Amino acid sequence: MRFILYESRAIARYLSKEYPDQGTSLIPTDPKAEALFEQASSIETFNFNAFVAPIVAEKVFKPRRGLQPDEERVSELLGMLQSKMDAYDLILSKQKYLAGDSATLADLSHLPYGAAFCGAGFAEVIESRPNLARWWKDISNRPAWLAVKDGA
């Protein structure tokens, strides 16, 4: 039977588990650390991506297709995102990364839409919060991301 996998988070998790001895370990194996990773992954999905992806769709993808962005929707989403970013800043005031002191896929999952979000003129949302800014600078300057980011 053919194995087909098509969702980026699933693909990243699969590769991390299929090749555990290659590269940096990005999914903890200790049960408590893995639980914190799962928690951080949920935070990314529901408190970051759920707001940033539609903003990027409005401000980046629609104009590429010759469509006008819905600025009212962008403003509404930005308004809701602010408290989420405040919570991120608080979490990151207590630890280096979202799941603790080591980078995980939960952190790196922010990179594609986060980079597009910043590139669309919203970097201040991240840069205005010191702990969030420190974390973003750290993850967005990882050599592996720098090597592929222009194709993301």
Phi and psi in radians as a Rosetta constraint file:
Dihedral C 1 N 2 CA 2 C 2 CIRCULARHARMONIC -1.321 0.35
Dihedral N 2 CA 2 C 2 N 3 CIRCULARHARMONIC 2.463 0.35
Dihedral C 2 N 3 CA 3 C 3 CIRCULARHARMONIC -1.792 0.35
Dihedral N 3 CA 3 C 3 N 4 CIRCULARHARMONIC 2.014 0.35
Dihedral C 3 N 4 CA 4 C 4 CIRCULARHARMONIC -2.111 0.35
Dihedral N 4 CA 4 C 4 N 5 CIRCULARHARMONIC 2.217 0.35
Dihedral C 4 N 5 CA 5 C 5 CIRCULARHARMONIC -2.294 0.35
Dihedral N 5 CA 5 C 5 N 6 CIRCULARHARMONIC 2.267 0.35
Dihedral C 5 N 6 CA 6 C 6 CIRCULARHARMONIC -2.334 0.35
Dihedral N 6 CA 6 C 6 N 7 CIRCULARHARMONIC 0.072 0.35
Dihedral C 6 N 7 CA 7 C 7 CIRCULARHARMONIC -1.868 0.35
Dihedral N 7 CA 7 C 7 N 8 CIRCULARHARMONIC 2.277 0.35
Dihedral C 7 N 8 CA 8 C 8 CIRCULARHARMONIC -1.027 0.35
Dihedral N 8 CA 8 C 8 N 9 CIRCULARHARMONIC -0.686 0.35
Dihedral C 8 N 9 CA 9 C 9 CIRCULARHARMONIC -1.164 0.35
Dihedral N 9 CA 9 C 9 N 10 CIRCULARHARMONIC -0.717 0.35
Dihedral C 9 N 10 CA 10 C 10 CIRCULARHARMONIC -1.129 0.35
Dihedral N 10 CA 10 C 10 N 11 CIRCULARHARMONIC -0.729 0.35
Dihedral C 10 N 11 CA 11 C 11 CIRCULARHARMONIC -1.095 0.35
Dihedral N 11 CA 11 C 11 N 12 CIRCULARHARMONIC -0.791 0.35
Dihedral C 11 N 12 CA 12 C 12 CIRCULARHARMONIC -1.104 0.35
Dihedral N 12 CA 12 C 12 N 13 CIRCULARHARMONIC -0.734 0.35
Dihedral C 12 N 13 CA 13 C 13 CIRCULARHARMONIC -1.142 0.35
Dihedral N 13 CA 13 C 13 N 14 CIRCULARHARMONIC -0.757 0.35
Dihedral C 13 N 14 CA 14 C 14 CIRCULARHARMONIC -1.032 0.35
Dihedral N 14 CA 14 C 14 N 15 CIRCULARHARMONIC -0.869 0.35
Dihedral C 14 N 15 CA 15 C 15 CIRCULARHARMONIC -1.079 0.35
Dihedral N 15 CA 15 C 15 N 16 CIRCULARHARMONIC -0.690 0.35
Dihedral C 15 N 16 CA 16 C 16 CIRCULARHARMONIC -1.106 0.35
Dihedral N 16 CA 16 C 16 N 17 CIRCULARHARMONIC -0.679 0.35
Dihedral C 16 N 17 CA 17 C 17 CIRCULARHARMONIC -1.445 0.35
Dihedral N 17 CA 17 C 17 N 18 CIRCULARHARMONIC -0.560 0.35
Dihedral C 17 N 18 CA 18 C 18 CIRCULARHARMONIC -1.238 0.35
Dihedral N 18 CA 18 C 18 N 19 CIRCULARHARMONIC -0.555 0.35
Dihedral C 18 N 19 CA 19 C 19 CIRCULARHARMONIC -2.194 0.35
Dihedral N 19 CA 19 C 19 N 20 CIRCULARHARMONIC 1.088 0.35
Dihedral C 19 N 20 CA 20 C 20 CIRCULARHARMONIC -1.155 0.35
Dihedral N 20 CA 20 C 20 N 21 CIRCULARHARMONIC -0.384 0.35
Dihedral C 20 N 21 CA 21 C 21 CIRCULARHARMONIC -1.681 0.35
Dihedral N 21 CA 21 C 21 N 22 CIRCULARHARMONIC 0.122 0.35
Dihedral C 21 N 22 CA 22 C 22 CIRCULARHARMONIC -1.955 0.35
Dihedral N 22 CA 22 C 22 N 23 CIRCULARHARMONIC 2.147 0.35
Dihedral C 22 N 23 CA 23 C 23 CIRCULARHARMONIC 1.334 0.35
Dihedral N 23 CA 23 C 23 N 24 CIRCULARHARMONIC -2.912 0.35
Dihedral C 23 N 24 CA 24 C 24 CIRCULARHARMONIC -1.360 0.35
Dihedral N 24 CA 24 C 24 N 25 CIRCULARHARMONIC 2.366 0.35
Dihedral C 24 N 25 CA 25 C 25 CIRCULARHARMONIC -1.219 0.35
Dihedral N 25 CA 25 C 25 N 26 CIRCULARHARMONIC 2.149 0.35
Dihedral C 25 N 26 CA 26 C 26 CIRCULARHARMONIC -1.985 0.35
Dihedral N 26 CA 26 C 26 N 27 CIRCULARHARMONIC -0.067 0.35
Dihedral C 26 N 27 CA 27 C 27 CIRCULARHARMONIC -2.229 0.35
Dihedral N 27 CA 27 C 27 N 28 CIRCULARHARMONIC 2.008 0.35
Dihedral C 27 N 28 CA 28 C 28 CIRCULARHARMONIC -1.092 0.35
Dihedral N 28 CA 28 C 28 N 29 CIRCULARHARMONIC 2.632 0.35
Dihedral C 28 N 29 CA 29 C 29 CIRCULARHARMONIC -1.828 0.35
Dihedral N 29 CA 29 C 29 N 30 CIRCULARHARMONIC -0.403 0.35
Dihedral C 29 N 30 CA 30 C 30 CIRCULARHARMONIC -1.107 0.35
Dihedral N 30 CA 30 C 30 N 31 CIRCULARHARMONIC 2.309 0.35
Dihedral C 30 N 31 CA 31 C 31 CIRCULARHARMONIC -0.964 0.35
Dihedral N 31 CA 31 C 31 N 32 CIRCULARHARMONIC -0.728 0.35
Dihedral C 31 N 32 CA 32 C 32 CIRCULARHARMONIC -1.207 0.35
Dihedral N 32 CA 32 C 32 N 33 CIRCULARHARMONIC -0.769 0.35
Dihedral C 32 N 33 CA 33 C 33 CIRCULARHARMONIC -1.136 0.35
Dihedral N 33 CA 33 C 33 N 34 CIRCULARHARMONIC -0.660 0.35
Dihedral C 33 N 34 CA 34 C 34 CIRCULARHARMONIC -1.166 0.35
Dihedral N 34 CA 34 C 34 N 35 CIRCULARHARMONIC -0.657 0.35
Dihedral C 34 N 35 CA 35 C 35 CIRCULARHARMONIC -1.095 0.35
Dihedral N 35 CA 35 C 35 N 36 CIRCULARHARMONIC -0.713 0.35
Dihedral C 35 N 36 CA 36 C 36 CIRCULARHARMONIC -1.154 0.35
Dihedral N 36 CA 36 C 36 N 37 CIRCULARHARMONIC -0.631 0.35
Dihedral C 36 N 37 CA 37 C 37 CIRCULARHARMONIC -1.094 0.35
Dihedral N 37 CA 37 C 37 N 38 CIRCULARHARMONIC -0.796 0.35
Dihedral C 37 N 38 CA 38 C 38 CIRCULARHARMONIC -1.092 0.35
Dihedral N 38 CA 38 C 38 N 39 CIRCULARHARMONIC -0.698 0.35
Dihedral C 38 N 39 CA 39 C 39 CIRCULARHARMONIC -1.063 0.35
Dihedral N 39 CA 39 C 39 N 40 CIRCULARHARMONIC -0.819 0.35
Dihedral C 39 N 40 CA 40 C 40 CIRCULARHARMONIC -1.131 0.35
Dihedral N 40 CA 40 C 40 N 41 CIRCULARHARMONIC -0.638 0.35
Dihedral C 40 N 41 CA 41 C 41 CIRCULARHARMONIC -1.094 0.35
Dihedral N 41 CA 41 C 41 N 42 CIRCULARHARMONIC -0.710 0.35
Dihedral C 41 N 42 CA 42 C 42 CIRCULARHARMONIC -1.141 0.35
Dihedral N 42 CA 42 C 42 N 43 CIRCULARHARMONIC -0.680 0.35
Dihedral C 42 N 43 CA 43 C 43 CIRCULARHARMONIC -1.043 0.35
Dihedral N 43 CA 43 C 43 N 44 CIRCULARHARMONIC -0.778 0.35
Dihedral C 43 N 44 CA 44 C 44 CIRCULARHARMONIC -1.082 0.35
Dihedral N 44 CA 44 C 44 N 45 CIRCULARHARMONIC -0.796 0.35
Dihedral C 44 N 45 CA 45 C 45 CIRCULARHARMONIC -1.143 0.35
Dihedral N 45 CA 45 C 45 N 46 CIRCULARHARMONIC -0.822 0.35
Dihedral C 45 N 46 CA 46 C 46 CIRCULARHARMONIC -1.713 0.35
Dihedral N 46 CA 46 C 46 N 47 CIRCULARHARMONIC -0.300 0.35
Dihedral C 46 N 47 CA 47 C 47 CIRCULARHARMONIC -2.042 0.35
Dihedral N 47 CA 47 C 47 N 48 CIRCULARHARMONIC -0.136 0.35
Dihedral C 47 N 48 CA 48 C 48 CIRCULARHARMONIC -2.116 0.35
Dihedral N 48 CA 48 C 48 N 49 CIRCULARHARMONIC -1.153 0.35
Dihedral C 48 N 49 CA 49 C 49 CIRCULARHARMONIC -1.040 0.35
Dihedral N 49 CA 49 C 49 N 50 CIRCULARHARMONIC -0.645 0.35
Dihedral C 49 N 50 CA 50 C 50 CIRCULARHARMONIC -1.083 0.35
Dihedral N 50 CA 50 C 50 N 51 CIRCULARHARMONIC -0.382 0.35
Dihedral C 50 N 51 CA 51 C 51 CIRCULARHARMONIC -1.858 0.35
Dihedral N 51 CA 51 C 51 N 52 CIRCULARHARMONIC -0.738 0.35
Dihedral C 51 N 52 CA 52 C 52 CIRCULARHARMONIC -1.250 0.35
Dihedral N 52 CA 52 C 52 N 53 CIRCULARHARMONIC -0.718 0.35
Dihedral C 52 N 53 CA 53 C 53 CIRCULARHARMONIC -1.035 0.35
Dihedral N 53 CA 53 C 53 N 54 CIRCULARHARMONIC -0.804 0.35
Dihedral C 53 N 54 CA 54 C 54 CIRCULARHARMONIC -1.193 0.35
Dihedral N 54 CA 54 C 54 N 55 CIRCULARHARMONIC -0.519 0.35
Dihedral C 54 N 55 CA 55 C 55 CIRCULARHARMONIC -1.137 0.35
Dihedral N 55 CA 55 C 55 N 56 CIRCULARHARMONIC -0.792 0.35
Dihedral C 55 N 56 CA 56 C 56 CIRCULARHARMONIC -1.095 0.35
Dihedral N 56 CA 56 C 56 N 57 CIRCULARHARMONIC -0.690 0.35
Dihedral C 56 N 57 CA 57 C 57 CIRCULARHARMONIC -1.037 0.35
Dihedral N 57 CA 57 C 57 N 58 CIRCULARHARMONIC -0.747 0.35
Dihedral C 57 N 58 CA 58 C 58 CIRCULARHARMONIC -1.227 0.35
Dihedral N 58 CA 58 C 58 N 59 CIRCULARHARMONIC -0.792 0.35
Dihedral C 58 N 59 CA 59 C 59 CIRCULARHARMONIC -1.590 0.35
Dihedral N 59 CA 59 C 59 N 60 CIRCULARHARMONIC -0.339 0.35
Dihedral C 59 N 60 CA 60 C 60 CIRCULARHARMONIC -2.013 0.35
Dihedral N 60 CA 60 C 60 N 61 CIRCULARHARMONIC -0.971 0.35
Dihedral C 60 N 61 CA 61 C 61 CIRCULARHARMONIC -1.285 0.35
Dihedral N 61 CA 61 C 61 N 62 CIRCULARHARMONIC -0.717 0.35
Dihedral C 61 N 62 CA 62 C 62 CIRCULARHARMONIC -1.055 0.35
Dihedral N 62 CA 62 C 62 N 63 CIRCULARHARMONIC -0.868 0.35
Dihedral C 62 N 63 CA 63 C 63 CIRCULARHARMONIC -1.040 0.35
Dihedral N 63 CA 63 C 63 N 64 CIRCULARHARMONIC -0.585 0.35
Dihedral C 63 N 64 CA 64 C 64 CIRCULARHARMONIC -1.108 0.35
Dihedral N 64 CA 64 C 64 N 65 CIRCULARHARMONIC -0.452 0.35
Dihedral C 64 N 65 CA 65 C 65 CIRCULARHARMONIC -1.686 0.35
Dihedral N 65 CA 65 C 65 N 66 CIRCULARHARMONIC 0.148 0.35
Dihedral C 65 N 66 CA 66 C 66 CIRCULARHARMONIC 1.397 0.35
Dihedral N 66 CA 66 C 66 N 67 CIRCULARHARMONIC 0.291 0.35
Dihedral C 66 N 67 CA 67 C 67 CIRCULARHARMONIC -1.812 0.35
Dihedral N 67 CA 67 C 67 N 68 CIRCULARHARMONIC 2.722 0.35
Dihedral C 67 N 68 CA 68 C 68 CIRCULARHARMONIC -1.533 0.35
Dihedral N 68 CA 68 C 68 N 69 CIRCULARHARMONIC 2.377 0.35
Dihedral C 68 N 69 CA 69 C 69 CIRCULARHARMONIC -1.209 0.35
Dihedral N 69 CA 69 C 69 N 70 CIRCULARHARMONIC 2.614 0.35
Dihedral C 69 N 70 CA 70 C 70 CIRCULARHARMONIC -1.511 0.35
Dihedral N 70 CA 70 C 70 N 71 CIRCULARHARMONIC 1.626 0.35
Dihedral C 70 N 71 CA 71 C 71 CIRCULARHARMONIC -1.121 0.35
Dihedral N 71 CA 71 C 71 N 72 CIRCULARHARMONIC -0.536 0.35
Dihedral C 71 N 72 CA 72 C 72 CIRCULARHARMONIC -1.130 0.35
Dihedral N 72 CA 72 C 72 N 73 CIRCULARHARMONIC -0.732 0.35
Dihedral C 72 N 73 CA 73 C 73 CIRCULARHARMONIC -1.148 0.35
Dihedral N 73 CA 73 C 73 N 74 CIRCULARHARMONIC -0.732 0.35
Dihedral C 73 N 74 CA 74 C 74 CIRCULARHARMONIC -1.033 0.35
Dihedral N 74 CA 74 C 74 N 75 CIRCULARHARMONIC -0.810 0.35
Dihedral C 74 N 75 CA 75 C 75 CIRCULARHARMONIC -1.076 0.35
Dihedral N 75 CA 75 C 75 N 76 CIRCULARHARMONIC -0.727 0.35
Dihedral C 75 N 76 CA 76 C 76 CIRCULARHARMONIC -1.105 0.35
Dihedral N 76 CA 76 C 76 N 77 CIRCULARHARMONIC -0.817 0.35
Dihedral C 76 N 77 CA 77 C 77 CIRCULARHARMONIC -1.122 0.35
Dihedral N 77 CA 77 C 77 N 78 CIRCULARHARMONIC -0.733 0.35
Dihedral C 77 N 78 CA 78 C 78 CIRCULARHARMONIC -1.068 0.35
Dihedral N 78 CA 78 C 78 N 79 CIRCULARHARMONIC -0.700 0.35
Dihedral C 78 N 79 CA 79 C 79 CIRCULARHARMONIC -1.066 0.35
Dihedral N 79 CA 79 C 79 N 80 CIRCULARHARMONIC -0.744 0.35
Dihedral C 79 N 80 CA 80 C 80 CIRCULARHARMONIC -1.248 0.35
Dihedral N 80 CA 80 C 80 N 81 CIRCULARHARMONIC -0.551 0.35
Dihedral C 80 N 81 CA 81 C 81 CIRCULARHARMONIC -1.203 0.35
Dihedral N 81 CA 81 C 81 N 82 CIRCULARHARMONIC -0.522 0.35
Dihedral C 81 N 82 CA 82 C 82 CIRCULARHARMONIC -0.961 0.35
Dihedral N 82 CA 82 C 82 N 83 CIRCULARHARMONIC -0.844 0.35
Dihedral C 82 N 83 CA 83 C 83 CIRCULARHARMONIC -1.171 0.35
Dihedral N 83 CA 83 C 83 N 84 CIRCULARHARMONIC -0.548 0.35
Dihedral C 83 N 84 CA 84 C 84 CIRCULARHARMONIC -1.143 0.35
Dihedral N 84 CA 84 C 84 N 85 CIRCULARHARMONIC -0.729 0.35
Dihedral C 84 N 85 CA 85 C 85 CIRCULARHARMONIC -1.221 0.35
Dihedral N 85 CA 85 C 85 N 86 CIRCULARHARMONIC -0.554 0.35
Dihedral C 85 N 86 CA 86 C 86 CIRCULARHARMONIC -1.098 0.35
Dihedral N 86 CA 86 C 86 N 87 CIRCULARHARMONIC -0.705 0.35
Dihedral C 86 N 87 CA 87 C 87 CIRCULARHARMONIC -1.156 0.35
Dihedral N 87 CA 87 C 87 N 88 CIRCULARHARMONIC -0.723 0.35
Dihedral C 87 N 88 CA 88 C 88 CIRCULARHARMONIC -0.995 0.35
Dihedral N 88 CA 88 C 88 N 89 CIRCULARHARMONIC -0.817 0.35
Dihedral C 88 N 89 CA 89 C 89 CIRCULARHARMONIC -1.045 0.35
Dihedral N 89 CA 89 C 89 N 90 CIRCULARHARMONIC -0.693 0.35
Dihedral C 89 N 90 CA 90 C 90 CIRCULARHARMONIC -1.144 0.35
Dihedral N 90 CA 90 C 90 N 91 CIRCULARHARMONIC -0.829 0.35
Dihedral C 90 N 91 CA 91 C 91 CIRCULARHARMONIC -0.994 0.35
Dihedral N 91 CA 91 C 91 N 92 CIRCULARHARMONIC -0.803 0.35
Dihedral C 91 N 92 CA 92 C 92 CIRCULARHARMONIC -1.336 0.35
Dihedral N 92 CA 92 C 92 N 93 CIRCULARHARMONIC -0.121 0.35
Dihedral C 92 N 93 CA 93 C 93 CIRCULARHARMONIC -1.350 0.35
Dihedral N 93 CA 93 C 93 N 94 CIRCULARHARMONIC -0.280 0.35
Dihedral C 93 N 94 CA 94 C 94 CIRCULARHARMONIC -1.886 0.35
Dihedral N 94 CA 94 C 94 N 95 CIRCULARHARMONIC -0.233 0.35
Dihedral C 94 N 95 CA 95 C 95 CIRCULARHARMONIC -2.711 0.35
Dihedral N 95 CA 95 C 95 N 96 CIRCULARHARMONIC 2.791 0.35
Dihedral C 95 N 96 CA 96 C 96 CIRCULARHARMONIC -1.250 0.35
Dihedral N 96 CA 96 C 96 N 97 CIRCULARHARMONIC -0.666 0.35
Dihedral C 96 N 97 CA 97 C 97 CIRCULARHARMONIC -2.239 0.35
Dihedral N 97 CA 97 C 97 N 98 CIRCULARHARMONIC 3.023 0.35
Dihedral C 97 N 98 CA 98 C 98 CIRCULARHARMONIC -1.144 0.35
Dihedral N 98 CA 98 C 98 N 99 CIRCULARHARMONIC -0.527 0.35
Dihedral C 98 N 99 CA 99 C 99 CIRCULARHARMONIC -1.842 0.35
Dihedral N 99 CA 99 C 99 N 100 CIRCULARHARMONIC 0.134 0.35
Dihedral C 99 N 100 CA 100 C 100 CIRCULARHARMONIC 2.467 0.35
Dihedral N 100 CA 100 C 100 N 101 CIRCULARHARMONIC -2.432 0.35
Dihedral C 100 N 101 CA 101 C 101 CIRCULARHARMONIC -1.739 0.35
Dihedral N 101 CA 101 C 101 N 102 CIRCULARHARMONIC 0.080 0.35
Dihedral C 101 N 102 CA 102 C 102 CIRCULARHARMONIC -2.177 0.35
Dihedral N 102 CA 102 C 102 N 103 CIRCULARHARMONIC 2.498 0.35
Dihedral C 102 N 103 CA 103 C 103 CIRCULARHARMONIC -1.186 0.35
Dihedral N 103 CA 103 C 103 N 104 CIRCULARHARMONIC 2.456 0.35
Dihedral C 103 N 104 CA 104 C 104 CIRCULARHARMONIC -2.301 0.35
Dihedral N 104 CA 104 C 104 N 105 CIRCULARHARMONIC 3.079 0.35
Dihedral C 104 N 105 CA 105 C 105 CIRCULARHARMONIC -1.010 0.35
Dihedral N 105 CA 105 C 105 N 106 CIRCULARHARMONIC -0.492 0.35
Dihedral C 105 N 106 CA 106 C 106 CIRCULARHARMONIC -1.043 0.35
Dihedral N 106 CA 106 C 106 N 107 CIRCULARHARMONIC -0.706 0.35
Dihedral C 106 N 107 CA 107 C 107 CIRCULARHARMONIC -1.225 0.35
Dihedral N 107 CA 107 C 107 N 108 CIRCULARHARMONIC -0.860 0.35
Dihedral C 107 N 108 CA 108 C 108 CIRCULARHARMONIC -1.180 0.35
Dihedral N 108 CA 108 C 108 N 109 CIRCULARHARMONIC -0.408 0.35
Dihedral C 108 N 109 CA 109 C 109 CIRCULARHARMONIC -1.121 0.35
Dihedral N 109 CA 109 C 109 N 110 CIRCULARHARMONIC -0.303 0.35
Dihedral C 109 N 110 CA 110 C 110 CIRCULARHARMONIC -1.315 0.35
Dihedral N 110 CA 110 C 110 N 111 CIRCULARHARMONIC -0.326 0.35
Dihedral C 110 N 111 CA 111 C 111 CIRCULARHARMONIC -1.113 0.35
Dihedral N 111 CA 111 C 111 N 112 CIRCULARHARMONIC -0.893 0.35
Dihedral C 111 N 112 CA 112 C 112 CIRCULARHARMONIC -1.056 0.35
Dihedral N 112 CA 112 C 112 N 113 CIRCULARHARMONIC -0.954 0.35
Dihedral C 112 N 113 CA 113 C 113 CIRCULARHARMONIC -1.278 0.35
Dihedral N 113 CA 113 C 113 N 114 CIRCULARHARMONIC -0.564 0.35
Dihedral C 113 N 114 CA 114 C 114 CIRCULARHARMONIC -1.090 0.35
Dihedral N 114 CA 114 C 114 N 115 CIRCULARHARMONIC -0.730 0.35
Dihedral C 114 N 115 CA 115 C 115 CIRCULARHARMONIC -1.148 0.35
Dihedral N 115 CA 115 C 115 N 116 CIRCULARHARMONIC -0.736 0.35
Dihedral C 115 N 116 CA 116 C 116 CIRCULARHARMONIC -1.147 0.35
Dihedral N 116 CA 116 C 116 N 117 CIRCULARHARMONIC -0.667 0.35
Dihedral C 116 N 117 CA 117 C 117 CIRCULARHARMONIC -1.078 0.35
Dihedral N 117 CA 117 C 117 N 118 CIRCULARHARMONIC -0.849 0.35
Dihedral C 117 N 118 CA 118 C 118 CIRCULARHARMONIC -1.127 0.35
Dihedral N 118 CA 118 C 118 N 119 CIRCULARHARMONIC -0.727 0.35
Dihedral C 118 N 119 CA 119 C 119 CIRCULARHARMONIC -1.143 0.35
Dihedral N 119 CA 119 C 119 N 120 CIRCULARHARMONIC -0.392 0.35
Dihedral C 119 N 120 CA 120 C 120 CIRCULARHARMONIC -1.502 0.35
Dihedral N 120 CA 120 C 120 N 121 CIRCULARHARMONIC 0.108 0.35
Dihedral C 120 N 121 CA 121 C 121 CIRCULARHARMONIC 1.768 0.35
Dihedral N 121 CA 121 C 121 N 122 CIRCULARHARMONIC 0.271 0.35
Dihedral C 121 N 122 CA 122 C 122 CIRCULARHARMONIC -1.981 0.35
Dihedral N 122 CA 122 C 122 N 123 CIRCULARHARMONIC 0.337 0.35
Dihedral C 122 N 123 CA 123 C 123 CIRCULARHARMONIC -1.001 0.35
Dihedral N 123 CA 123 C 123 N 124 CIRCULARHARMONIC -0.544 0.35
Dihedral C 123 N 124 CA 124 C 124 CIRCULARHARMONIC -1.024 0.35
Dihedral N 124 CA 124 C 124 N 125 CIRCULARHARMONIC -0.531 0.35
Dihedral C 124 N 125 CA 125 C 125 CIRCULARHARMONIC -1.018 0.35
Dihedral N 125 CA 125 C 125 N 126 CIRCULARHARMONIC -0.659 0.35
Dihedral C 125 N 126 CA 126 C 126 CIRCULARHARMONIC -1.528 0.35
Dihedral N 126 CA 126 C 126 N 127 CIRCULARHARMONIC -0.833 0.35
Dihedral C 126 N 127 CA 127 C 127 CIRCULARHARMONIC -1.175 0.35
Dihedral N 127 CA 127 C 127 N 128 CIRCULARHARMONIC -0.357 0.35
Dihedral C 127 N 128 CA 128 C 128 CIRCULARHARMONIC -1.387 0.35
Dihedral N 128 CA 128 C 128 N 129 CIRCULARHARMONIC -0.100 0.35
Dihedral C 128 N 129 CA 129 C 129 CIRCULARHARMONIC -2.027 0.35
Dihedral N 129 CA 129 C 129 N 130 CIRCULARHARMONIC 2.006 0.35
Dihedral C 129 N 130 CA 130 C 130 CIRCULARHARMONIC -1.049 0.35
Dihedral N 130 CA 130 C 130 N 131 CIRCULARHARMONIC -0.742 0.35
Dihedral C 130 N 131 CA 131 C 131 CIRCULARHARMONIC -1.298 0.35
Dihedral N 131 CA 131 C 131 N 132 CIRCULARHARMONIC -0.669 0.35
Dihedral C 131 N 132 CA 132 C 132 CIRCULARHARMONIC -1.122 0.35
Dihedral N 132 CA 132 C 132 N 133 CIRCULARHARMONIC -0.735 0.35
Dihedral C 132 N 133 CA 133 C 133 CIRCULARHARMONIC -1.104 0.35
Dihedral N 133 CA 133 C 133 N 134 CIRCULARHARMONIC -0.761 0.35
Dihedral C 133 N 134 CA 134 C 134 CIRCULARHARMONIC -1.037 0.35
Dihedral N 134 CA 134 C 134 N 135 CIRCULARHARMONIC -0.833 0.35
Dihedral C 134 N 135 CA 135 C 135 CIRCULARHARMONIC -1.088 0.35
Dihedral N 135 CA 135 C 135 N 136 CIRCULARHARMONIC -0.793 0.35
Dihedral C 135 N 136 CA 136 C 136 CIRCULARHARMONIC -1.088 0.35
Dihedral N 136 CA 136 C 136 N 137 CIRCULARHARMONIC -0.750 0.35
Dihedral C 136 N 137 CA 137 C 137 CIRCULARHARMONIC -1.057 0.35
Dihedral N 137 CA 137 C 137 N 138 CIRCULARHARMONIC -0.721 0.35
Dihedral C 137 N 138 CA 138 C 138 CIRCULARHARMONIC -1.094 0.35
Dihedral N 138 CA 138 C 138 N 139 CIRCULARHARMONIC -0.972 0.35
Dihedral C 138 N 139 CA 139 C 139 CIRCULARHARMONIC -1.245 0.35
Dihedral N 139 CA 139 C 139 N 140 CIRCULARHARMONIC -0.573 0.35
Dihedral C 139 N 140 CA 140 C 140 CIRCULARHARMONIC -1.422 0.35
Dihedral N 140 CA 140 C 140 N 141 CIRCULARHARMONIC -0.061 0.35
Dihedral C 140 N 141 CA 141 C 141 CIRCULARHARMONIC -1.960 0.35
Dihedral N 141 CA 141 C 141 N 142 CIRCULARHARMONIC 0.243 0.35
Dihedral C 141 N 142 CA 142 C 142 CIRCULARHARMONIC -1.162 0.35
Dihedral N 142 CA 142 C 142 N 143 CIRCULARHARMONIC 2.397 0.35
Dihedral C 142 N 143 CA 143 C 143 CIRCULARHARMONIC -0.928 0.35
Dihedral N 143 CA 143 C 143 N 144 CIRCULARHARMONIC -0.709 0.35
Dihedral C 143 N 144 CA 144 C 144 CIRCULARHARMONIC -1.120 0.35
Dihedral N 144 CA 144 C 144 N 145 CIRCULARHARMONIC -0.684 0.35
Dihedral C 144 N 145 CA 145 C 145 CIRCULARHARMONIC -1.198 0.35
Dihedral N 145 CA 145 C 145 N 146 CIRCULARHARMONIC -0.775 0.35
Dihedral C 145 N 146 CA 146 C 146 CIRCULARHARMONIC -1.037 0.35
Dihedral N 146 CA 146 C 146 N 147 CIRCULARHARMONIC -0.548 0.35
Dihedral C 146 N 147 CA 147 C 147 CIRCULARHARMONIC -1.271 0.35
Dihedral N 147 CA 147 C 147 N 148 CIRCULARHARMONIC -0.431 0.35
Dihedral C 147 N 148 CA 148 C 148 CIRCULARHARMONIC -2.080 0.35
Dihedral N 148 CA 148 C 148 N 149 CIRCULARHARMONIC -0.189 0.35
Dihedral C 148 N 149 CA 149 C 149 CIRCULARHARMONIC -1.004 0.35
Dihedral N 149 CA 149 C 149 N 150 CIRCULARHARMONIC -0.593 0.35
Dihedral C 149 N 150 CA 150 C 150 CIRCULARHARMONIC -1.266 0.35
Dihedral N 150 CA 150 C 150 N 151 CIRCULARHARMONIC -0.223 0.35
Dihedral C 150 N 151 CA 151 C 151 CIRCULARHARMONIC -1.758 0.35
Dihedral N 151 CA 151 C 151 N 152 CIRCULARHARMONIC -0.045 0.35
